[in-house]
Structure formats: C-alpha cells, structure tokens
C-alpha cells in the first residue's frame, strides 16, 4: 500500500508543501519523517527542505520531475549489505551521483506502552541490524516499509504488545516512549548514502581532490571477460573499492557489475583504465563522479 500511517500524514503534507514552495532547496528521501534518510538529509545539507517519498522510485521521480533539486538514497550498510538496488534504479533514470555521505546508525526501541512487547515493526535492514537484541528478548521481528513509518504505524495501531525499531527522532515526532537506545548489534553500524542530481558534476571541478567514480558495465560473454575488463585498473594503478555483480533480466547470458573506483575521468590513469574497460565490455555507463567523503583502505 503506497500510503503512510495516519500519524505521519500531517508531517508529510507539511514537509511536501514547504518543498513545493522552494524546490531548489528540496532534498527527496525514501521513508516517513523521522527515518534515517531524513536525518541523513539534514546532516548532509542542514539548509535543505527534506521531502519524504514513500519508495525509492518515488524519490527519484520527485527529482526527475523537478519537485526536488537532489535526492539522498542509502545504498549499503556495514552490517547488512545492500539497501537500495541503485544499480537497477539509476542507469535508466538519467540521474547522476554527485555526492556520498556516511552516517553512523543508532536504533532505538520505542513503544506506546510499558510492555511486555511481543512484536517489533521496522524496515528489514533495521531488523537485521538488531537481530540479536530481538532474539534475546523473544520479540518477533515484523517488516515495514521504513523505520519511521513503523514507528508511526505502532502509534496508529495502539497495540500494547507492539513496538518499533527506529531512529530516536521518530519517537519524538510520533509521541512514543523510547524504551532502550542503541539496540543495534554492532557499535560501528554505518550506512553509506549517495546524493543524486539531474546533472552530473564536471570531473574538472574535482581536480586535486580525492574523488570516487561509480559505474556499471556488462562484460562480453567470452572466457576471461572480467579478467580482461578489469586488467586496465591493475596496470594503471587505479583502486577498485567496490565490485558487485548482478543479473539484469532473466536471460542469464552475461553478468553486469556495479563498481566504485578511486579517481575521476580526466585523470590519465583513470582514462586509460576506462578505455580498456570499455573495449572489453558490451555496455559501460558512468553513474557519476563526486568528492570522496571517506578514504578507502
């Protein structure tokens, strides 16, 4: 169901009106007000107007349609892996990655009652990141579209046995009691977000600054295709920091790869590596080059 729980709707409408009045300041995010993406938007760009969107696709549409100037999307978590399928969503969208942001993730257990609680609602990522905490207390995890939406749903539900795992901000917004903070299983729990815009950054503006370039490519269906495609990065000393394979469609004929490298087009070593990659690939798309927010390695 493409809708927010009632306790969130008034906040969504208020934030959407503010964004509509100044779309140049609007930053779209997926989730209800109070979600980790809401917090990430405010930390990345304190002067932005966060625009809540129900799904990742809705957030991208808000950006494409000009209702927001940027979008911030979580793509991977240190404990639970991939968050958004950005390699499926982004290549066909016409949008570009223009920034990245790393945010420490701290979950809180919240409820409208004093318990006992038998079920906890939250996004599957948050449930996975708090798996041991929930198991030790005998609380059953139940999936919801996003963390803050789960908090609003628990408020709407009014079930004394229900609780939510969400950012502390959500408890403040929806009038829930924080039962326990830092319920994530790992103290270094971190999510990486990417910032999207309609136009890419000019690589020339990144000269002299540590940069990341994100790309997707599809290898030719021949022996040693991946070995040959990546050889240019090794011979030119370009560091690959992420290489993730995925299938597009049901043909299973060839594998596509989502890749992050250190550097940007315009650097001779990067240009040579990308030229060799293109030669050995059926398809190559640069999704964006942007300032490096955290050193790799």
LUMBAPA-989043 format. One line per 8 residues: their letters; for each residue x, y, z of N, C-alpha, C, O. Coordinates in steps of 0.02 Angstrom, whole numbers, plus 50000, padded with zeros to 5 digits. Example, Ala and Ser with C-alpha at 12.3 -4.5 7.8 and 13.67 -1.06 7.14 Angstrom:
% LUMBAPA-989043
as	50660:49716:50390:50615:49775:50390:50660:49835:50390:50712:49834:50423; 50642:49888:50354:50684:49947:50357:50645:50002:50394:50670:50057:50402
END
This chain:
% LUMBAPA-989043
xxxxxxxx	50043:49940:50000:50000:50000:50000:50044:50062:50000:50086:50070:50044; 50036:50105:49951:50076:50165:49944:50047:50221:49986:50022:50271:49960; 50052:50214:50051:50024:50265:50095:50061:50263:50161:50090:50213:50180; 50061:50320:50196:50091:50325:50262:50039:50312:50316:49979:50324:50305; 50059:50289:50375:50012:50285:50431:49986:50355:50448:50020:50405:50436; 49927:50357:50476:49895:50422:50490:49938:50469:50532:49940:50528:50516; 49974:50446:50583:50013:50494:50622:50068:50528:50582:50093:50581:50602; 50088:50500:50525:50141:50530:50485:50114:50576:50431:50150:50619:50406
xxxxxxxx	50050:50568:50413:50023:50604:50355:50027:50680:50362:50044:50715:50314; 50011:50706:50421:50012:50778:50430:50082:50806:50421:50091:50859:50391; 50132:50770:50447:50201:50792:50439:50223:50788:50366:50257:50832:50341; 50202:50734:50332:50219:50726:50261:50190:50784:50221:50225:50814:50179; 50127:50801:50233:50095:50855:50196:50130:50922:50210:50140:50962:50164; 50148:50934:50273:50181:50996:50291:50249:51002:50256:50266:51055:50230; 50288:50948:50256:50354:50949:50226:50348:50953:50149:50389:50986:50118; 50298:50921:50120:50288:50924:50048:50269:50995:50026:50292:51019:49974
xxxxxxxx	50229:51030:50066:50210:51099:50049:50271:51145:50052:50281:51187:50008; 50313:51135:50103:50373:51177:50108:50420:51165:50049:50448:51212:50022; 50427:51101:50029:50470:51085:49973:50442:51113:49907:50480:51136:49865; 50377:51110:49900:50345:51136:49839:50355:51211:49832:50360:51237:49777; 50359:51246:49889:50368:51318:49887:50439:51337:49867:50451:51390:49838; 50488:51293:49884:50558:51307:49867:50592:51242:49842:50633:51214:49878; 50574:51219:49783:50602:51156:49758:50678:51156:49751:50709:51103:49753; 50708:51215:49743:50781:51218:49737:50816:51198:49802:50875:51181:49801
xxxxxxxx	50780:51201:49857:50809:51180:49921:50787:51110:49941:50810:51084:49992; 50742:51079:49903:50712:51016:49923:50760:50957:49910:50793:50954:49858; 50763:50911:49958:50801:50850:49950:50755:50791:49964:50732:50783:50020; 50742:50751:49913:50697:50695:49920:50731:50637:49957:50791:50625:49948; 50692:50602:49997:50717:50542:50030:50661:50491:50035:50602:50509:50032; 50678:50428:50043:50629:50375:50050:50614:50364:50123:50659:50358:50165; 50549:50363:50139:50530:50348:50207:50484:50402:50235:50470:50453:50204; 50461:50389:50295:50420:50436:50331:50464:50486:50369:50523:50472:50380
xxxxxxxx	50437:50543:50389:50475:50589:50430:50503:50554:50492:50468:50516:50525; 50567:50567:50506:50600:50534:50562:50642:50475:50542:50676:50445:50585; 50641:50456:50477:50682:50399:50454:50756:50418:50454:50773:50477:50457; 50799:50368:50451:50870:50381:50447:50888:50424:50386:50934:50465:50390; 50852:50415:50331:50865:50456:50272:50846:50528:50283:50878:50573:50255; 50795:50541:50324:50777:50609:50343:50834:50640:50382:50855:50697:50368; 50860:50603:50430:50917:50627:50469:50978:50639:50424:51014:50688:50432; 50991:50593:50377:51048:50600:50332:51042:50663:50290:51092:50698:50279
xxxxxxxx	50982:50677:50265:50972:50738:50225:50990:50800:50265:51023:50845:50239; 50968:50803:50328:50980:50862:50369:51054:50868:50388:51080:50923:50395; 51088:50811:50397:51158:50814:50414:51201:50831:50353:51249:50869:50359; 51183:50804:50296:51221:50818:50235:51212:50890:50212:51259:50923:50191; 51151:50914:50215:51135:50982:50192:51088:51015:50243:51027:51013:50234; 51115:51044:50296:51073:51071:50350:51021:51122:50328:50971:51131:50362; 51033:51156:50271:50985:51206:50248:50934:51179:50199:50895:51217:50171; 50933:51113:50189:50887:51085:50139:50817:51079:50169:50806:51086:50229
xxxxxxxx	50768:51068:50124:50700:51053:50144:50687:50980:50128:50674:50963:50070; 50690:50935:50177:50680:50863:50163:50610:50849:50137:50560:50872:50164; 50608:50809:50083:50544:50792:50052:50533:50716:50059:50566:50678:50024; 50488:50694:50103:50477:50622:50112:50441:50592:50052:50394:50621:50025; 50465:50533:50031:50436:50495:49975:50426:50423:49997:50467:50396:50034; 50372:50392:49975:50355:50326:50002:50405:50273:49981:50422:50229:50021; 50430:50275:49919:50475:50223:49894:50537:50256:49864:50539:50317:49854; 50588:50215:49850:50647:50241:49816:50629:50268:49747:50655:50321:49727
xxxxxxxx	50585:50233:49712:50564:50256:49646:50529:50324:49651:50539:50367:49608; 50488:50334:49703:50454:50398:49712:50505:50454:49724:50495:50510:49699; 50558:50439:49761:50609:50490:49774:50645:50510:49710:50658:50569:49698; 50660:50460:49668:50692:50475:49604:50645:50514:49558:50666:50560:49523; 50581:50496:49559:50532:50532:49518:50526:50605:49540:50520:50650:49498; 50527:50618:49605:50523:50686:49630:50581:50728:49604:50573:50787:49588; 50640:50696:49600:50699:50731:49574:50692:50742:49498:50704:50797:49474; 50673:50690:49462:50666:50695:49389:50614:50747:49369:50623:50782:49319
xxxxxxxx	50561:50752:49408:50506:50797:49391:50518:50869:49416:50476:50912:49404; 50574:50880:49450:50590:50947:49472:50557:50967:49538:50562:51025:49558; 50525:50920:49573:50496:50936:49638:50549:50938:49693:50536:50961:49748; 50608:50913:49677:50666:50916:49722:50728:50930:49680:50730:50912:49621; 50777:50961:49710:50839:50976:49675:50889:50920:49682:50933:50911:49640; 50883:50881:49736:50927:50824:49749:50888:50769:49784:50832:50780:49809; 50916:50710:49786:50888:50655:49824:50946:50621:49861:51002:50620:49837; 50931:50593:49919:50982:50556:49957:50955:50486:49969:50901:50477:49997
xxxxxxxx	50995:50436:49948:50973:50367:49948:51024:50323:49984:51084:50327:49968; 51003:50281:50032:51051:50235:50063:51064:50176:50016:51017:50146:49990; 51127:50159:50005:51141:50105:49959:51174:50044:49991:51169:49989:49965; 51209:50054:50048:51240:49996:50080:51251:50009:50154:51263:50065:50175; 51246:49954:50192:51256:49957:50264:51312:49911:50284:51320:49856:50256; 51352:49932:50332:51411:49894:50352:51394:49825:50381:51435:49779:50378; 51334:49819:50409:51315:49755:50440:51269:49713:50397:51271:49651:50401; 51229:49745:50355:51176:49707:50321:51179:49713:50245:51133:49691:50211
xxxxxxxx	51233:49743:50219:51242:49743:50146:51198:49793:50110:51183:49847:50135; 51178:49773:50049:51143:49818:50004:51076:49841:50033:51039:49802:50063; 51062:49906:50024:50999:49934:50046:50954:49946:49986:50902:49913:49979; 50973:49991:49943:50933:50006:49883:50967:49976:49821:51028:49975:49816; 50926:49952:49775:50953:49925:49713:50967:49982:49665:50936:49989:49612; 51015:50024:49684:51030:50084:49645:51057:50066:49576:51048:50104:49529; 51089:50008:49569:51115:49988:49504:51059:49969:49456:51069:49971:49395; 50999:49952:49482:50941:49942:49438:50905:50009:49427:50883:50023:49371
xxxxxxxx	50900:50050:49479:50859:50110:49476:50893:50167:49438:50860:50203:49400; 50958:50175:49448:50991:50235:49423:51008:50235:49349:50997:50287:49317; 51034:50180:49319:51056:50185:49250:51003:50209:49201:51019:50244:49153; 50941:50191:49212:50888:50210:49165:50853:50275:49185:50810:50299:49149; 50873:50304:49242:50837:50362:49267:50861:50428:49235:50824:50477:49234; 50923:50428:49209:50951:50490:49184:50980:50535:49238:51001:50591:49223; 50982:50511:49300:51008:50549:49356:51081:50531:49367:51106:50481:49340; 51115:50571:49407:51186:50561:49420:51201:50564:49494:51169:50601:49531
xxxxxxxx	51251:50525:49515:51276:50530:49584:51323:50590:49588:51370:50596:49549; 51310:50634:49636:51352:50694:49644:51383:50699:49713:51419:50747:49727; 51371:50650:49756:51400:50653:49823:51387:50588:49860:51346:50547:49839; 51422:50579:49916:51411:50522:49959:51414:50547:50031:51445:50598:50047; 51381:50509:50075:51381:50527:50146:51379:50463:50188:51338:50419:50176; 51423:50459:50237:51425:50402:50282:51395:50423:50349:51414:50474:50377; 51347:50385:50374:51313:50403:50436:51311:50344:50484:51291:50289:50466; 51332:50357:50546:51326:50306:50598:51252:50295:50612:51213:50342:50619
xxxxxxxx	51233:50231:50617:51162:50214:50626:51152:50189:50698:51183:50142:50720; 51106:50223:50732:51088:50203:50800:51012:50194:50803:50974:50240:50790; 50992:50134:50821:50921:50118:50825:50897:50122:50898:50935:50110:50945; 50834:50139:50906:50803:50139:50972:50740:50095:50970:50704:50092:50920; 50727:50062:51026:50664:50025:51034:50615:50073:51065:50628:50103:51117; 50556:50080:51033:50507:50128:51057:50437:50097:51055:50423:50053:51015; 50394:50122:51098:50327:50094:51103:50280:50145:51134:50302:50197:51161; 50216:50130:51131:50166:50172:51162:50144:50146:51229:50102:50177:51262
xxxxxxxx	50172:50090:51251:50153:50059:51314:50216:50037:51352:50271:50043:51327; 50205:50012:51412:50260:49988:51453:50274:49914:51443:50314:49884:51479; 50240:49883:51394:50252:49813:51378:50213:49766:51423:50170:49788:51461; 50228:49700:51419:50282:49671:51378:50265:49673:51303:50207:49676:51283; 50318:49673:51262:50311:49678:51190:50327:49611:51158:50376:49578:51176; 50286:49591:51111:50296:49526:51078:50317:49534:51005:50343:49487:50975; 50307:49594:50976:50323:49604:50905:50353:49673:50895:50329:49722:50924; 50405:49676:50854:50437:49740:50837:50432:49752:50762:50452:49709:50722
xxxxxxxx	50405:49809:50743:50399:49829:50673:50458:49872:50653:50480:49914:50692; 50485:49861:50593:50538:49904:50567:50554:49884:50496:50529:49834:50470; 50598:49923:50464:50624:49906:50398:50667:49843:50405:50701:49835:50456; 50666:49798:50355:50706:49736:50360:50780:49749:50376:50811:49708:50410; 50808:49804:50352:50878:49819:50367:50887:49830:50441:50933:49802:50471; 50844:49870:50472:50850:49884:50543:50838:49821:50584:50870:49810:50636; 50791:49779:50562:50779:49716:50597:50840:49671:50594:50858:49639:50644; 50872:49669:50536:50932:49628:50529:50989:49655:50571:51029:49617:50598
xxxxxxxx	50993:49721:50577:51047:49752:50615:51036:49746:50691:51082:49757:50730; 50975:49728:50711:50958:49720:50782:50935:49648:50797:50900:49636:50846; 50955:49602:50755:50932:49533:50760:50945:49501:50828:50901:49471:50858; 51007:49508:50852:51024:49476:50916:50986:49508:50974:50964:49473:51019; 50980:49573:50973:50942:49608:51025:50871:49581:51030:50847:49567:51085; 50837:49574:50973:50769:49550:50973:50764:49477:50994:50719:49458:51031; 50810:49436:50970:50808:49365:50986:50817:49354:51062:50782:49313:51091; 50862:49390:51092:50875:49382:51164:50813:49400:51206:50806:49376:51262
xxxxxxxx	50770:49443:51180:50711:49465:51217:50647:49430:51194:50593:49445:51220; 50653:49385:51147:50595:49348:51123:50545:49391:51086:50485:49376:51087; 50569:49444:51054:50524:49488:51016:50526:49469:50942:50580:49464:50913; 50469:49459:50913:50464:49437:50843:50473:49498:50797:50438:49548:50806; 50519:49494:50747:50527:49550:50700:50474:49548:50645:50460:49496:50617; 50445:49606:50630:50395:49612:50578:50415:49669:50531:50431:49724:50554; 50413:49656:50466:50439:49704:50418:50390:49760:50403:50329:49750:50399; 50418:49821:50394:50380:49878:50372:50421:49916:50320:50481:49903:50313
xxxxxxxx	50389:49961:50283:50423:49993:50226:50482:50035:50248:50531:50040:50210; 50480:50066:50307:50537:50104:50331:50533:50109:50407:50481:50094:50436; 50587:50130:50438:50591:50131:50511:50542:50180:50542:50504:50162:50587; 50544:50242:50519:50500:50292:50548:50427:50277:50533:50383:50290:50575; 50413:50250:50474:50345:50230:50459:50321:50176:50507:50262:50174:50525; 50366:50132:50527:50349:50080:50575:50331:50111:50642:50284:50088:50675; 50367:50163:50662:50351:50198:50725:50282:50230:50721:50243:50226:50768; 50268:50262:50664:50202:50293:50655:50147:50240:50655:50092:50251:50680
xxxxxxxx	50162:50182:50625:50113:50127:50623:50099:50100:50693:50041:50087:50709; 50151:50093:50734:50141:50069:50802:50097:50119:50841:50054:50099:50880; 50109:50183:50830:50067:50234:50862:49995:50227:50840:49949:50230:50881; 49985:50218:50774:49918:50211:50747:49885:50147:50771:49825:50146:50785; 49924:50094:50775:49897:50028:50793:49869:50028:50864:49816:50000:50877; 49905:50059:50910:49882:50061:50979:49884:49994:51015:49850:49986:51066; 49922:49946:50990:49927:49880:51020:49981:49882:51074:50039:49897:51058; 49965:49868:51137:50016:49873:51190:50072:49822:51183:50124:49830:51215
xxxxxxxx	50063:49771:51142:50115:49720:51133:50161:49737:51074:50208:49700:51061; 50147:49792:51039:50186:49810:50980:50236:49866:50997:50221:49911:51035; 50295:49860:50967:50345:49912:50974:50378:49922:50906:50361:49887:50858; 50423:49969:50901:50457:49984:50838:50531:49995:50850:50551:50015:50904; 50570:49980:50799:50641:49997:50800:50650:50052:50748:50637:50042:50689; 50673:50110:50771:50677:50168:50727:50726:50218:50758:50747:50210:50815; 50744:50270:50720:50785:50323:50749:50749:50357:50807:50687:50361:50807; 50786:50382:50854:50757:50416:50913:50712:50474:50892:50662:50488:50925
xxxxxxxx	50730:50507:50836:50690:50562:50810:50617:50542:50798:50572:50582:50808; 50606:50480:50776:50539:50456:50761:50495:50454:50824:50436:50470:50821; 50525:50435:50880:50487:50434:50942:50464:50504:50961:50408:50513:50985; 50507:50553:50950:50489:50622:50965:50433:50646:50920:50387:50681:50943; 50435:50627:50856:50386:50651:50808:50318:50619:50818:50266:50651:50806; 50316:50556:50841:50253:50519:50844:50230:50505:50915:50183:50466:50926; 50262:50535:50964:50238:50529:51033:50245:50460:51063:50202:50438:51100; 50299:50426:51046:50313:50360:51076:50366:50367:51130:50404:50415:51132
xxxxxxxx	50368:50318:51174:50417:50316:51228:50478:50276:51205:50471:50220:51181; 50538:50304:51213:50599:50268:51198:50613:50220:51255:50626:50241:51312; 50610:50156:51240:50620:50104:51291:50695:50091:51302:50718:50084:51358; 50731:50087:51246:50803:50074:51250:50837:50102:51188:50812:50094:51133; 50894:50134:51198:50932:50162:51142:50989:50114:51123:51006:50069:51161; 51016:50125:51063:51074:50086:51039:51060:50011:51040:51098:49973:51069; 51005:49991:51009:50987:49920:51008:51019:49884:50948:51009:49824:50939; 51057:49921:50907:51093:49889:50852:51146:49842:50880:51175:49855:50932
xxxxxxxx	51158:49786:50846:51203:49735:50870:51276:49756:50866:51317:49732:50905; 51294:49801:50820:51363:49821:50810:51371:49896:50824:51332:49936:50799; 51421:49913:50864:51431:49983:50882:51453:50025:50823:51442:50086:50823; 51484:49994:50773:51508:50032:50715:51461:50029:50656:51482:50038:50599; 51398:50015:50669:51347:50011:50617:51344:50076:50576:51330:50129:50604; 51357:50071:50511:51362:50130:50468:51327:50118:50402:51332:50064:50373; 51292:50169:50378:51260:50166:50312:51291:50218:50266:51303:50275:50286; 51303:50197:50205:51328:50243:50154:51269:50265:50111:51231:50224:50085
xxxxxxxx	51263:50331:50103:51211:50361:50062:51244:50391:50000:51302:50413:50002; 51207:50393:49944:51229:50432:49887:51180:50489:49875:51120:50482:49886; 51206:50545:49852:51165:50603:49836:51159:50607:49760:51208:50603:49724; 51097:50615:49737:51082:50615:49665:51059:50683:49643:51028:50721:49681; 51073:50699:49580:51051:50762:49549:51034:50748:49476:51050:50695:49449; 51002:50797:49444:50983:50788:49373:51043:50795:49327:51044:50766:49273; 51093:50834:49347:51152:50845:49306:51214:50819:49341:51220:50827:49402; 51261:50788:49305:51322:50763:49337:51369:50819:49355:51364:50874:49328
xxxxxxxx	51415:50806:49401:51468:50853:49415:51519:50851:49358:51531:50798:49329; 51548:50907:49343:51603:50910:49294:51665:50882:49327:51688:50909:49378; 51694:50828:49300:51755:50799:49331:51811:50850:49341:51852:50842:49387; 51812:50902:49300:51865:50952:49306:51862:50988:49373:51913:51012:49398; 51802:50991:49402:51794:51026:49467:51823:50985:49524:51830:51010:49580; 51839:50922:49511:51865:50877:49563:51941:50871:49561:51970:50835:49601; 51973:50906:49515:52045:50901:49509:52079:50922:49574:52062:50974:49603; 52126:50881:49596:52162:50896:49658:52126:50874:49721:52150:50885:49776
xxxxxxxx	52067:50843:49712:52028:50819:49770:52017:50744:49763:52008:50720:49708; 52018:50707:49819:52002:50636:49816:51931:50627:49789:51884:50659:49813; 51923:50584:49739:51858:50575:49707:51842:50501:49700:51886:50458:49701; 51778:50488:49693:51752:50421:49678:51713:50424:49613:51675:50472:49602; 51722:50375:49571:51681:50368:49511:51642:50303:49516:51671:50250:49529; 51578:50307:49504:51534:50248:49506:51512:50232:49436:51492:50277:49398; 51515:50169:49418:51495:50148:49350:51464:50079:49352:51473:50040:49399; 51428:50063:49299:51402:49996:49288:51425:49973:49219:51429:50013:49172
xxxxxxxx	51441:49909:49214:51462:49883:49149:51440:49811:49143:51428:49776:49192; 51434:49789:49080:51416:49720:49065:51471:49689:49023:51489:49715:48970; 51498:49634:49048:51553:49601:49012:51526:49562:48952:51468:49543:48950; 51570:49552:48904:51553:49509:48847:51552:49437:48871:51590:49419:48916; 51510:49397:48841:51504:49327:48862:51558:49284:48828:51543:49243:48784; 51620:49295:48850:51677:49257:48824:51722:49239:48882:51719:49272:48934; 51764:49187:48876:51809:49168:48930:51855:49226:48951:51879:49264:48909; 51865:49233:49016:51910:49282:49046:51888:49354:49033:51929:49400:49037
xxxxxxxx	51823:49364:49019:51799:49431:49003:51810:49479:49062:51834:49535:49052; 51793:49458:49122:51800:49502:49180:51874:49516:49194:51893:49572:49210; 51915:49464:49189:51987:49472:49200:52016:49525:49153:52055:49568:49173; 51996:49521:49090:52022:49569:49041:51993:49639:49052:52028:49689:49045; 51929:49641:49070:51896:49706:49079:51926:49745:49137:51932:49806:49135; 51947:49708:49189:51974:49742:49248:52050:49751:49246:52079:49784:49288; 52080:49721:49196:52153:49724:49193:52181:49794:49189:52235:49808:49215; 52144:49839:49156:52168:49907:49148:52173:49944:49214:52215:49989:49222
xxxxxxxx	52132:49926:49263:52136:49959:49328:52199:49937:49364:52232:49978:49398; 52218:49874:49357:52279:49849:49389:52341:49880:49357:52385:49904:49393; 52344:49880:49291:52404:49904:49257:52412:49981:49264:52468:50006:49257; 52357:50016:49276:52362:50088:49283:52359:50112:49356:52358:50172:49369; 52357:50065:49402:52360:50083:49472:52298:50118:49498:52302:50161:49542; 52239:50100:49471:52176:50130:49492:52142:50082:49541:52131:50024:49525; 52125:50107:49599:52098:50065:49652:52023:50054:49643:51984:50102:49638; 52002:49991:49641:51931:49973:49640:51910:49961:49712:51937:49917:49746
xxxxxxxx	51861:49999:49736:51840:49992:49806:51776:49953:49814:51758:49932:49869; 51739:49944:49759:51678:49904:49762:51666:49871:49695:51672:49904:49643; 51651:49808:49695:51634:49771:49634:51580:49721:49652:51592:49672:49687; 51520:49734:49628:51462:49693:49646:51427:49670:49582:51411:49710:49539; 51416:49605:49577:51385:49577:49517:51309:49573:49526:51285:49565:49582; 51273:49577:49471:51200:49568:49472:51177:49550:49403:51211:49564:49353; 51119:49519:49399:51089:49500:49335:51033:49548:49317:50994:49568:49359; 51030:49566:49254:50976:49607:49229:50933:49565:49183:50957:49538:49133
xxxxxxxx	50870:49558:49201:50825:49515:49161:50836:49442:49178:50869:49425:49227; 50806:49399:49137:50806:49328:49152:50846:49287:49102:50841:49226:49100; 50887:49320:49061:50924:49282:49010:50983:49244:49040:51001:49191:49014; 51012:49269:49094:51072:49239:49125:51129:49232:49075:51172:49189:49083; 51128:49274:49023:51179:49269:48971:51245:49302:48992:51299:49278:48975; 51240:49356:49028:51301:49392:49048:51286:49429:49113:51229:49445:49129; 51338:49441:49150:51331:49474:49215:51349:49548:49209:51396:49566:49174; 51312:49589:49245:51328:49659:49250:51362:49672:49317:51353:49634:49364
xxxxxxxx	51401:49726:49320:51438:49742:49380:51428:49815:49399:51429:49860:49356; 51419:49826:49463:51415:49893:49492:51483:49905:49526:51504:49864:49567; 51516:49960:49509:51586:49969:49529:51599:50041:49552:51575:50089:49523; 51638:50046:49606:51666:50110:49628:51741:50108:49619:51773:50058:49636; 51770:50161:49593:51842:50167:49587:51864:50234:49618:51826:50281:49621; 51926:50236:49639:51955:50298:49665:51983:50337:49606:52024:50312:49568; 51961:50400:49599:51983:50442:49544:51924:50463:49501:51868:50442:49512; 51938:50506:49452:51885:50533:49410:51910:50538:49338:51970:50545:49327
xxxxxxxx	51864:50534:49289:51884:50546:49219:51921:50612:49213:51906:50661:49247; 51970:50612:49168:52014:50670:49162:52082:50656:49191:52132:50687:49172; 52085:50610:49239:52149:50587:49265:52176:50535:49215:52140:50488:49199; 52238:50542:49192:52263:50497:49139:52256:50423:49156:52236:50384:49114; 52271:50404:49218:52267:50333:49236:52195:50308:49234:52182:50253:49210; 52148:50349:49257:52077:50330:49255:52053:50326:49183:52017:50279:49165; 52071:50374:49141:52050:50373:49071:52075:50310:49036:52039:50280:48997; 52138:50292:49048:52164:50231:49016:52128:50169:49041:52112:50124:49001
xxxxxxxx	52114:50166:49105:52079:50108:49133:52009:50103:49105:51986:50048:49089; 51973:50159:49100:51905:50158:49074:51904:50141:48999:51858:50108:48975; 51954:50163:48963:51959:50146:48892:51966:50070:48883:51934:50041:48839; 52008:50040:48924:52017:49967:48919:51954:49930:48942:51935:49880:48913; 51922:49956:48994:51859:49926:49017:51806:49928:48962:51772:49879:48951; 51800:49985:48929:51751:49992:48875:51764:49943:48818:51717:49917:48788; 51828:49932:48803:51846:49888:48748:51822:49817:48761:51802:49782:48714; 51825:49795:48823:51808:49726:48841:51736:49719:48866:51717:49665:48890
xxxxxxxx	51696:49772:48862:51627:49770:48888:51576:49781:48833:51590:49815:48783; 51517:49753:48842:51462:49765:48796:51430:49833:48810:51406:49866:48764; 51431:49853:48873:51398:49915:48892:51434:49943:48953:51453:49907:48998; 51445:50009:48953:51478:50043:49008:51444:50110:49018:51437:50149:48972; 51424:50123:49080:51392:50186:49097:51423:50214:49160:51427:50179:49211; 51445:50275:49158:51468:50310:49218:51408:50341:49251:51373:50382:49221; 51395:50323:49313:51337:50348:49350:51353:50413:49387:51307:50447:49410; 51417:50429:49392:51435:50492:49424:51505:50491:49451:51531:50438:49469
xxxxxxxx	51536:50549:49455:51599:50557:49490:51589:50614:49540:51556:50663:49524; 51616:50606:49600:51598:50651:49655:51652:50650:49709:51692:50604:49710; 51652:50699:49753:51704:50701:49805:51701:50640:49851:51646:50617:49869; 51758:50615:49869:51762:50558:49914:51751:50582:49985:51787:50624:50010; 51699:50554:50018:51683:50576:50086:51724:50541:50139:51734:50566:50194; 51749:50482:50123:51788:50443:50171:51843:50406:50132:51830:50375:50081; 51904:50409:50157:51959:50374:50124:51947:50299:50126:51924:50272:50176; 51962:50266:50070:51956:50193:50066:52023:50161:50084:52076:50189:50072
x	52018:50101:50112:52079:50065:50128:52103:50079:50198:52154:50051:50219
END
